[in-house]
Amino acid sequence: MLDEDALVQRCVQGDTEAFSQLVTRFERPLFNVALRVLHNHEEARDVVQTAFLRAWKHLGSYRPEHRFFSWIYRIAYNEAVNQLRKRRTEPLDDQLVSADRRPDEAAADEQMATMVEQAVEELDEDLRQVIVLRHWLDQSYDEMAETLGIPAKTVKSRLFTARQRLAKVLQKRGVRAT
């Protein structure tokens, strides 16, 4: 399998198969980001599709000194935020309950997840981004720094601040840290 840089280089030369490989590689993480912002599977799929279309159309503006994922992440995240701004209704959560758990456990976990997601939404955008990248996409500090275009020290600082603010929001809602 070719590395990211080689695939992007082939894409710039018009190789649609290389772009297809990039889609396969990054579709899932981008979907997860869009889903965390929108809380709607269909809208998240649409956002990811739009992000890849925009990326293909604007490959000429991609700067190879940055990771392709960082570039397309920003496209997808901005698309999701724009979609969220357009929408004025409360999102529905259509997550499935696992069959191997008791309904009361699943309901409590789902309620906690909803409370955490709502609390994350109350954070400023720069703090919300570091939480999503670190805790939902499992990115390292260096990967986050590259994705966001900021120094790793700034990432660590923002993440520390984001966690503190998130804890305060959850505490106000009566959720205790474990």
C-alpha positions as CSV (number, residue, x, y, z in Angstrom):
1,M,0.0,0.0,0.0
2,L,1.3,3.4,-1.0
3,D,2.0,6.0,1.7
4,E,-0.2,9.2,1.9
5,D,2.3,11.4,0.1
6,A,2.6,9.1,-2.9
7,L,-1.1,8.7,-3.2
8,V,-1.6,12.5,-3.0
9,Q,1.1,13.0,-5.7
10,R,-0.7,10.5,-7.9
11,C,-4.0,12.3,-7.3
12,V,-2.6,15.6,-8.3
13,Q,-1.6,14.0,-11.6
14,G,-5.3,12.9,-12.0
15,D,-5.2,9.3,-10.8
16,T,-8.7,8.6,-9.5
17,E,-7.7,5.2,-8.2
18,A,-5.2,6.8,-5.8
19,F,-7.9,9.2,-4.7
20,S,-10.2,6.3,-4.1
21,Q,-7.5,4.8,-1.8
22,L,-7.4,8.1,0.2
23,V,-11.1,8.0,0.5
24,T,-11.0,4.5,1.8
25,R,-8.2,5.4,4.3
26,F,-9.8,8.6,5.7
27,E,-13.5,8.1,5.2
28,R,-14.1,6.6,8.7
29,P,-12.2,9.2,10.8
30,L,-13.8,12.1,8.9
31,F,-17.2,10.5,9.4
32,N,-16.6,10.2,13.1
33,V,-15.7,13.9,13.3
34,A,-18.7,15.0,11.3
35,L,-21.0,12.7,13.4
36,R,-19.6,14.2,16.6
37,V,-20.4,17.7,15.4
38,L,-23.8,16.9,13.8
39,H,-25.2,13.9,15.7
40,N,-26.8,12.7,12.5
41,H,-25.6,9.8,10.4
42,E,-27.0,11.0,7.1
43,E,-25.8,14.5,7.5
44,A,-22.3,13.2,8.5
45,R,-22.2,11.0,5.4
46,D,-23.1,14.0,3.3
47,V,-20.5,16.2,4.9
48,V,-17.8,13.6,4.3
49,Q,-18.8,13.2,0.7
50,T,-18.8,17.0,0.2
51,A,-15.4,17.2,1.9
52,F,-13.9,14.6,-0.5
53,L,-15.5,16.3,-3.5
54,R,-14.0,19.7,-2.4
55,A,-10.6,18.1,-1.8
56,W,-10.6,16.5,-5.3
57,K,-11.6,19.8,-6.9
58,H,-9.0,21.8,-4.9
59,L,-6.1,19.4,-5.0
60,G,-4.1,22.1,-6.6
61,S,-4.2,24.2,-3.5
62,Y,-3.0,21.3,-1.2
63,R,0.4,22.1,0.2
64,P,2.5,18.9,0.5
65,E,4.5,20.1,3.6
66,H,1.3,19.3,5.6
67,R,-0.4,15.9,5.9
68,F,-3.3,15.3,3.6
69,F,-5.4,14.2,6.6
70,S,-4.8,17.6,8.3
71,W,-6.0,19.4,5.1
72,I,-9.1,17.3,4.5
73,Y,-9.9,17.2,8.2
74,R,-10.2,21.0,8.2
75,I,-12.4,20.8,5.1
76,A,-14.7,18.2,6.7
77,Y,-14.8,19.9,10.1
78,N,-15.7,23.3,8.5
79,E,-18.4,21.6,6.3
80,A,-19.9,20.0,9.5
81,V,-19.9,23.3,11.4
82,N,-21.5,25.0,8.4
83,Q,-24.2,22.3,8.2
84,L,-24.8,22.6,11.9
85,R,-25.3,26.4,11.6
86,K,-27.9,25.8,8.8
87,R,-29.8,23.4,10.9
88,R,-32.1,24.9,13.6
89,T,-33.7,21.7,15.0
90,E,-32.4,19.5,17.8
91,P,-30.4,16.5,16.5
92,L,-31.7,13.0,17.1
93,D,-29.4,10.3,18.4
94,D,-30.0,7.1,16.5
95,Q,-27.2,5.0,18.1
96,L,-28.0,1.3,18.5
97,V,-28.2,-0.4,21.9
98,S,-25.9,-3.4,22.2
99,A,-27.7,-6.7,22.6
100,D,-25.2,-8.0,25.2
101,R,-26.0,-5.3,27.8
102,R,-28.9,-4.7,30.1
103,P,-31.2,-2.0,28.9
104,D,-30.7,0.1,32.1
105,E,-26.9,0.0,31.6
106,A,-27.2,0.9,28.0
107,A,-29.6,3.8,28.8
108,A,-27.2,5.1,31.6
109,D,-24.2,4.9,29.2
110,E,-26.1,6.6,26.5
111,Q,-27.3,9.3,28.8
112,M,-23.8,9.9,30.0
113,A,-22.5,10.0,26.4
114,T,-25.2,12.5,25.5
115,M,-24.3,14.7,28.5
116,V,-20.6,14.6,27.6
117,E,-21.3,15.4,24.0
118,Q,-23.6,18.3,25.0
119,A,-20.9,19.6,27.4
120,V,-18.3,19.4,24.6
121,E,-20.6,21.4,22.3
122,E,-20.5,24.2,24.9
123,L,-16.8,24.6,24.6
124,D,-15.2,27.2,22.3
125,E,-14.4,25.7,18.9
126,D,-10.7,25.6,19.4
127,L,-11.2,23.6,22.7
128,R,-13.8,21.4,21.1
129,Q,-11.5,20.5,18.3
130,V,-8.7,19.2,20.5
131,I,-11.1,17.1,22.5
132,V,-12.5,15.5,19.3
133,L,-9.0,14.9,17.9
134,R,-7.6,13.4,21.0
135,H,-10.4,11.5,22.5
136,W,-12.5,10.5,19.5
137,L,-9.9,10.2,16.8
138,D,-7.0,9.1,19.1
139,Q,-4.5,11.5,17.5
140,S,-1.1,12.2,19.2
141,Y,-0.1,15.7,20.2
142,D,2.1,16.0,17.1
143,E,-0.7,14.8,14.8
144,M,-3.1,17.3,16.4
145,A,-0.6,20.1,16.0
146,E,-0.2,19.3,12.4
147,T,-4.0,18.9,11.8
148,L,-4.7,22.3,13.5
149,G,-1.6,24.1,12.3
150,I,-0.5,25.1,15.7
151,P,2.5,24.1,17.9
152,A,2.3,20.9,20.0
153,K,2.7,23.1,23.2
154,T,-0.4,25.0,22.2
155,V,-2.2,21.7,21.7
156,K,-1.3,20.5,25.2
157,S,-2.3,23.8,26.7
158,R,-5.7,23.8,24.9
159,L,-6.3,20.2,25.8
160,F,-5.6,20.9,29.5
161,T,-7.9,24.0,29.4
162,A,-10.6,22.0,27.5
163,R,-10.6,19.2,30.0
164,Q,-10.8,21.6,32.9
165,R,-13.8,23.5,31.3
166,L,-15.4,20.2,30.4
167,A,-15.1,19.0,34.0
168,K,-16.7,22.3,35.2
169,V,-19.6,22.0,32.8
170,L,-20.3,18.4,33.8
171,Q,-19.9,19.2,37.5
172,K,-22.6,22.0,37.1
173,R,-24.8,19.3,35.6
174,G,-24.3,17.0,38.6
175,V,-22.0,14.6,36.8
176,R,-19.1,13.4,39.0
177,A,-15.7,12.5,37.6
178,T,-14.7,8.9,38.2
